[in-house]
Amino acid sequence: MSDKSHSDLPAVLALSPVDGRYRAATEPLRALLSEAGLIRERIRVEAAWLVHLAAALPQLPGARLTDEVRARARRLADNPDAGCAAAVKAIEARINHDVKAVEYYVRGELAAAGAPAATLELVHFGCTSEDINNLSYAVLLREARATLCQSLTTLGAELTELAHRTAGHAMLARTHGQPASPTTLGKEVANFVARLRRAEHRWAAVEILGKWNGAVGNFNAHRAALPGVDWRALSGEFIASLGLVCNAYTTQIEPHDWIGEYCDALAGLNVVLLDLSRDFWGYISLGYLKQRAVSGEVGSSTMPHKVNPIDFENAEGNLGIANALLRHFAEKLPVSRWQRDLTDSTVLRNLGVALGHTLIAWRSLARGLGKIEADALRMRADLDGAWEVLGEAVQTVLRAAGIAEGYELLKAFTRGRSIDQRSLGEFIDTLALPEADKRRLRALHPADYVGWAAELAGEI
């Protein structure tokens, strides 16, 4: 499908919401991970190889490129014409081979620039389809990662600002869903910021590999044709010129281990954001976070008062879909029968779907974060009704003072009964503690019992 026919397809007729309902959200990835993007990258690789080969082996017939042919090849390697995808698809419809269609397209462009037959024979010289494919996907996934990281940087900055803004907003924590030692909202956000940075570092550290060694990875044809050439060095130089890392040990295909690592690391990053989506949904449900109503929006078809946490729900759903695909890619792509089978081909074509759902989710999260604000009064109200959480503080002071069975004393006092400031103070008065410790404990309020939460949040 050409770029034009794709853009003319009404969104309501798209089979996938990535290109339908969420088309605008996924636009930054479309030029990279659509079929048109793959075709353009294949053209770039084919043309770049011709230029590299001609420069490295000027003794070859056809290697002395005229200015016109070199300029056309350079243009194909840098920025193919807008209509190139449609032209390649027309050739493919005739010959039923996608990569060979790219070769024929490049040859045709060079022939139109006056390239002689000997030069045209250097197009796709020593290549198998997977030499073109693996480098094309490698470049596209590298660029897609850079594009996604821009959105992730924005999301991380918003979360960091939220952590700083709410660093001192004390709130009741919940372990196992039950009231627990207090924290601050900012510290809980800071936890996610730290996790997100670590996950992003892991994803960004995945090396992007490429191979350029022929039909079964041994340079068979290269050595047969020109045994005196150091093809391994020449191959490595070409891969490096594309900004990739050479994988010298492959079969017909680059084994896709790095793509598995890339997808697994991205899925791990998404898990952190999925956890965040659920927690924020919960804080909205508790009233700790308020959502600003957007003028004109409808929250419910029957309950007009509602402002639903739809952005966090949308993010959670799309992260789930993305990770289902990413985990499949991580497990499937490194597995191929013998020197290769073709099961990877159709799977690789869905990389854009997974990354598209990822971007939709990240943008939904950013939108949701832009609508929320902390409700300090609601959080304070819960803290005012949870004096029992100071039992941890009291029993730890007892332990520090060497008083036996401090935990058991507090367990007997707090479990199964309502505790308020007065009853806790009366209990503290009965303890065999120095008066200074008693005064300090009596003065403690659940909202003050947050350790270094505010400082940790402020430092993230």
N, C-alpha and C positions, 0 to 999 in steps of 0.2 A: 504494500500500500504506500502510495506516495505521501510526502509531507502534506500536500494540498488536500488529498482525499481524506487523510486522517483528520486534519483540522476542520474539514467540512462535515464530518460525522457528528450529528447532533448528540450532545451529552446523554440525552435520555435513551439513546439507542445503544450506548456502549455496554458491552457484556460485563466488563469489570468496572466497579466504582472508581478504581484508580484513574481511569480515563473518562469516567462519566461524572458522577456526583462530585468527586474530589479532583477534577481535572485541574482547577486553578492551583490547588495546594501542591500538586506533583509537577507542576510546570518546570521547575528548575532541573528536574531529572530527565525530562522527556528528550531533550536533545542528546543526552548521553546514552540512555538505556532503552530507547525505542529501537525498532528494527532499522529505522533510518539512521540512527546514531551508530549502530553496529556496522552498517554498510559503509558509512563515511569513514569510520576508523579503519576498516579493512582496506579501503582505498588508500588511506594515508600510509598504512604499513607497507602495502605493495609498492607504492611510489617511493617511499623512503628507502626501501631495500634496493630498488634500482639505482637510486642516487648513490647510496653507500657502496654498493657493489662496483659501480662504474668508477668511483673514486679510488677504491681499494685495489682493483685489478684493471688498470688502464690498458694492459696488454690484450684484453679480451676483444674479439671482433664486436663492434657495436658499442664499446665502452666510451669511446670519444663522442660525448653528446654535444650536439650543436647548441648554440645559445637558446634557440627556440624550444628545442626538446627539453633541455635542462630546466628552462623556466616553466614549461608546462608540467614537468615532473615535480618540480619544487612546489608549484601551486597545488597539485594534487596531494602532495605530502603535508601541506600546511592547511589548506582550506578548499576542499573540493567544492564544485559548483552546487548551488542549492538544489538543482534537479537531478543530482547524481543518483540518489536512492531510487527514484522512479525509473531512471535509465537502466540501472542494474537489475531491478525487478523485471523489466521487460526482457532483458537477456535471459534471466533465470527462467522465466515462463517458457522460453524457447528450448533451453538446454537442461533444465531441471537439476541445476547444481548451483548453490548460492555463492560459494567462494570462487568457483571457476567463472561465474558471471562477473565477479569483481575483476578478475584478471583480464577478461575480454574487454571490459569497460576501460580499464587503464590502457591496455594496448590500443584500443580505438582512439582514445584521447591523444596518445603519443603519436600514433600514425597520422592523425589530423595535424599535428605540429611538424610533420615531416620526418619522423623517426624511420630509419631504414629497417629492413627485416632483421638484421643482426641485433639491433638494439631491442626490437620487440621481443626477441628470444630471451633477453635477459630479465624480462618481467616474469616473476614467479620462478626464477632460476633456483633450482635445488630445493624448492619448497614443497611441503605437503600442506593441505588445507589447514591443518592444525597449527602450523607455524604462523599462519596469518591470524587464525582465530584466537589462539591463546594470548598473543601480544595485544590484539584488539581488545579483548575482554580485560586484560590486565590494565591497560591505559584507561579504559572506561571506568573500571571499578576504583582506580586511583582517583580519577576526577570526581566520581560520585562521592567518594569518602570526603574529599575536600569540600564539596558542595554541602553535604550533610553536616559536616563539622561547623560550617558557618551558622546553621540553625541551632546546632548544639551549643555553640558559644553564646548565642543570644539567650537560649534557655538557661544555661548555667549562670549567666550574668543576672538574669531575673531572679533566680533562686538565691544567689548570693546576696543580692540586695534585699530580698525578703528576709533572709536569715539575719542580716544586720538590723533591719527595721524592727524585727520582732524579737531581738536577742533577749530583752528583759521581760517579755510577756510570759509570766509564770502560768503554767497550766498543769492540771492533773494528768499524770501519765497513766497508761493502762497496760498492764501485762496480763496476758490471757483474757483481755477484755475487762479486767477488774481494776478498781482504783489502786494506784501504786505511787511510789515516791514521785513527787512533782519534778517537772522539767520546765523548760521554756519552749515556746513555739519555735523561736529562732534556732535553738539547739537542735530540734528535730529536723528542721529544714537543713541546717548545716550538716547533719549526718548524711543527708542525701547528696548534698554538694560534694562532700568528700568521696562518697562512693562513686558518684558520677565522674569525677575527675580521674579516679583510678581506672574505671572501666573505659573511659575515653582514651587514656594513655595506652591501655592494653590493645585497643582496636587500632590506634594510630601506629603502634609498634609492629604490626603485622607486615612483614616484608612482602612486596609484590614481585613475584617471580615471572620469568618468561623463558621459553625455550625456542631455539631456532636451529634444529639439527636433523631435519628431514623425516622420512617416512616412518622409521622405527627408532629414531634418536641416535643413530650411529654415524651420520654423515656419509652413508653408503654411496649415494649418487655423486656427492661433492668430490669424494676421494677418487671415484672412478673417472670423473671428468677431468679434474685438475689435482693430481696427487701431490704436487709440490706446494700447494697452498695450505697455510695453517688455518684451516676452516674453523677450528675451535676458537682461536683468538679472534678471527674476523666476526664470528657469530656473537661472541661475548661483547665485542665493541659495538655491534649493531644494537643489541639488547640494551646496553648501557646508554646508547644515544637516545633511547626512548625513555630514559629515566627509570628503568627496571633492573632487577637483579637476575643474573643469569643462573638458570638451573641446568647444569651440565648432564644430569642423570635422569633421563626420561625415556618413555616408550614413544609411540607415535604422538601421544598427547602429553602435555605438561600434566603431572598427576593430580593437580588441583588441591594438593594439601593446603596450600596457602589460602585458597578460596574457602576451604573448610574452616581454617583458623579465622579468617576475616569474618565469615558468617557467624561463627560461634562467638567471637568477641563482640560483634554487634548485637547478637541475641542477648549476651550477658549484660550489655549496656541497657538494652531495652527492658530487661528484668528489673533493673534498678528503677527505671521510670514507671514500670507497671506497679511496683510496690509503692512508689510515690503517689501514683494516681489513686490507688485504693485508700491510702492513708489520708490524703486530702479529701477524698469523698467522705471518709469517716468523720474528719474534723468539721466538714460542712454539715453533716448530719447531726453532730453534737452541738452545733452552733458556735464552735470555736472560731470558725471562719465564716464570714458573711460574703455573699455574692451580690455585687452591684447589679441591679436590674438594668437591662439594655432597652432603651426606648423602642417600642414596636415589637419586641420579641414576645412570643407566647411560650409559657412554661408548660402548660397542660391544656389539652383540648377540653377538659371539663372543670378543672380547678384553677380559676384565674389568679389565685394568690401565689402560685408556685413559681419559684426560680430554681429549676433543676440543675444539678451539677453535670450537665450534658457534655461539657468539654473534657472533663476527667473520665467520664464513661466512654466517650468516643475514643479517647487516647487508649484506654485499657483494651477496648475491643480491637483496635487496629494494631496495637502492640502484640496481642495474641495471635492475630493472623500473620503478621510479619514474622514472629518467632517460630510459628509452625513451619513456615517455608524455610526460614534460615536454618533451623535445626535439621530439616530434611536435606538441605544443600550440604551442610557440614558432614552428614553421615553418608550421603549418596555419592557426591562428586568425587571423592578420593578413591572410589571403588570402580574399577573397569576391568573387564575380562581380557587377559593376556595383553597383547600390545595395544589394544583399545577395543571398546565397543561404542555404539553410537548413543547409548542412553544418556550421556551427559549433554548432548546437543540440545534436546528439547528442554532439559532441566535448566541449563544456563540461560535460556531465553526468558526464564521467569525471575531472574535476579532483579530486574526492574520492578516487578510486582512487589517483592518483599521490601525493597528499599523505598518504594512508593508508599506502602502502608506505614513504614517507619516514619517517613517524613510527615505524613498525614497526622500520625499520633503526636509527634513532637510539636507540630504547629497547633494542634488542639490543646496540648498542655500549656503552651505559651499563651494561647488565648484565654484559657481558664485562669492562669496566674494573673492575667491582667484585670480580672474581674473580682478578685477576692481581697478582703481586708480582715484583720484580726478583730475579734470581739472580746476585748479585755474584760468587760463587765461579766460576760457569760462565763469566761474562764475563771474569774475570781469567785463567782457564785459557786461553782463546783468545788473549788478549793476551800471555801468557807464551810462547806458541808462535809469535808473529808479529813477531820482532825486525826482520824485513826492512822493516816499515813505517816504521822510523826512517831509512831511506834518504832519504826526502824531507827530513828535518831536516838530515842530514849534507850533502847536496848543496846545500841552501840556505845553510848556513853557509859552504860553500866559495865559493859565488857572492858572498856578502856580503864575503868576504875577498879577492875579486878573483882567485881561483885558477881557471885556465882549465880548461874541460871537466869541471866538477864533476859535472854530470848524467851524462856518459859514464862517468866513473870509478865512480859508484854503480851505473849500469846493468850494467857489466861485472862488478861484484862481487856484485850481488844476484840477477840474473835466472837462473832455472833451478837454484837451489841453496838448500839449507837454511841459514838464518842463525840463530845464537844469540847470546847476550850476549857470550860469549868471542870468537867469530870477528869480531863487529862491533867489539869493543874493539881487537882486534889490527889490524883494518883502519884504525881511527881513528888508531892510533899511527903508521901509515905516512904520514899526510897532512901536508902542509906548512902546518899551522895553528899559531897561537900555543898555548902549553901551556894557557892558561886556557880556550880554546875546546875543546881536546881533553878536558880534565877535565869540562867541562859536558856534552859529548856522551857521554862514557863513563858519566856518572851518570844519563843519561836512560833511563827505562823506557817501554815502549809505553803503560803505564797513565797516565804523566805527560804524554804528548804529546797533549794535548787542547786546546791553545790557551786561549781564553776560553769554552770550551763550558759549564763549570759556572756561570760568571758570567752568561752569556746566558740559560741556563735559569732561574737564580734570579731574574732581572729580569723575566721575561715576566709 
